[in-house]
Amino acid sequence: MERTGKFITAEELEGLLTELKCSGMFLSGGQPMGDPAREAERLRVKYAMPEGYGIDGKNGEFVSP
């Protein structure tokens, strides 16, 4: 895992962590609550990071695969 030195904001990290905590929970009617992969992909595109890069959940830094 190679660190990039690019970070998401604290608010974005909080939102991503919330998605992780809610993952696997369902609302009435069977609708899933959290989708952390979708949120991480949205942030990757927003910050123009190459495909396959992820986000370290401890500090919000983008990391290479």
Contacts in CASP RR format, 6 or more apart in sequence:
PFRMAT RR
TARGET T0000
AUTHOR 0000-0000-0000
METHOD contacts of the structure
MODEL  1
MERTGKFITAEELEGLLTELKCSGMFLSGGQPMGDPAREAERLRVKYAMP
EGYGIDGKNGEFVSP
1 63 0 8 1.000
1 64 0 8 1.000
1 65 0 8 1.000
2 63 0 8 1.000
2 64 0 8 1.000
3 56 0 8 1.000
3 61 0 8 1.000
3 63 0 8 1.000
4 49 0 8 1.000
4 53 0 8 1.000
4 61 0 8 1.000
4 62 0 8 1.000
4 63 0 8 1.000
4 64 0 8 1.000
5 61 0 8 1.000
5 62 0 8 1.000
6 47 0 8 1.000
6 49 0 8 1.000
6 61 0 8 1.000
6 62 0 8 1.000
7 59 0 8 1.000
7 60 0 8 1.000
7 61 0 8 1.000
7 62 0 8 1.000
8 16 0 8 1.000
8 43 0 8 1.000
8 47 0 8 1.000
8 55 0 8 1.000
8 60 0 8 1.000
8 62 0 8 1.000
12 43 0 8 1.000
12 60 0 8 1.000
13 55 0 8 1.000
13 57 0 8 1.000
13 59 0 8 1.000
13 60 0 8 1.000
15 39 0 8 1.000
16 36 0 8 1.000
16 39 0 8 1.000
16 40 0 8 1.000
16 43 0 8 1.000
16 55 0 8 1.000
16 57 0 8 1.000
16 60 0 8 1.000
17 57 0 8 1.000
19 34 0 8 1.000
19 35 0 8 1.000
19 36 0 8 1.000
19 38 0 8 1.000
19 39 0 8 1.000
20 36 0 8 1.000
20 57 0 8 1.000
22 33 0 8 1.000
22 34 0 8 1.000
23 32 0 8 1.000
23 33 0 8 1.000
23 34 0 8 1.000
23 35 0 8 1.000
23 36 0 8 1.000
24 32 0 8 1.000
24 33 0 8 1.000
24 34 0 8 1.000
25 32 0 8 1.000
25 33 0 8 1.000
25 34 0 8 1.000
26 32 0 8 1.000
26 33 0 8 1.000
27 33 0 8 1.000
40 54 0 8 1.000
40 55 0 8 1.000
43 55 0 8 1.000
44 51 0 8 1.000
44 52 0 8 1.000
44 53 0 8 1.000
44 54 0 8 1.000
44 55 0 8 1.000
44 62 0 8 1.000
47 62 0 8 1.000
49 62 0 8 1.000
50 64 0 8 1.000
52 64 0 8 1.000
52 65 0 8 1.000
53 62 0 8 1.000
53 63 0 8 1.000
53 64 0 8 1.000
53 65 0 8 1.000
54 62 0 8 1.000
54 63 0 8 1.000
54 65 0 8 1.000
55 61 0 8 1.000
55 62 0 8 1.000
55 63 0 8 1.000
56 62 0 8 1.000
56 63 0 8 1.000
END
